[in-house]
Amino acid sequence: MSTFVDTSAFLIVLDKADPDHAGAVQIWNQLLEQDEVLISTNYVVVETVSLLQRRFGVAMVRDFESRIVPILLIEWIDQKTHADALFAVFAANRRSLSLVDCVSFAVMRRRAISTVFAFDGHFEEQGFTCLR
């Protein structure tokens, strides 16, 4: 089975000061023990790296890149998926709904993935099951 992993989950797993950190680490470890295929996108990786670097510094980015990224199946986004997701952003006309989220939704639907490790309510709004 496959589980999509969002930026919000990566940030909480790595941020020991976050109130949801312990629960997120428990979910992360369960996913690893169950041999789940953990899928994300290069857009999520870029977003995560940017936020980690700004909030915690390069050492945290290095930790993410060396310990987490290698165990992920990364879907590289093509021009059509990007354009479709951008159209979804425009159609939704909501300031809080990001291009990265819309790309994630498109990838999840195309791969028939219903479960996401995320702390972002947009996934539930789109009908996905969130692990949190």
KAJOCOR-V884408 format. One record per pair of residues at least 6 apart in sequence whose C-alpha atoms are under 6 Angstrom apart, sorted by the first residue. I is the first residue (numbers start at 1). J is the second residue. If there is no record, write none. Layout:
BEGIN
I|J ; I|J
END
This chain:
BEGIN
1|36 ; 2|36 ; 2|37 ; 2|38 ; 3|38 ; 3|115 ; 3|116 ; 4|38 ; 4|39 ; 4|40 ; 4|116 ; 5|40 ; 5|116 ; 5|117 ; 6|118 ; 7|44 ; 7|48 ; 8|118 ; 8|119 ; 9|118 ; 9|119 ; 12|21 ; 13|21 ; 13|24 ; 13|25 ; 38|72 ; 39|72 ; 39|73 ; 39|74 ; 40|74 ; 41|74 ; 41|75 ; 41|76 ; 42|76 ; 43|100 ; 49|61 ; 52|61 ; 53|61 ; 85|102 ; 85|103 ; 114|128 ; 115|128 ; 115|129 ; 115|130 ; 116|130 ; 117|130 ; 117|131 ; 118|130
END
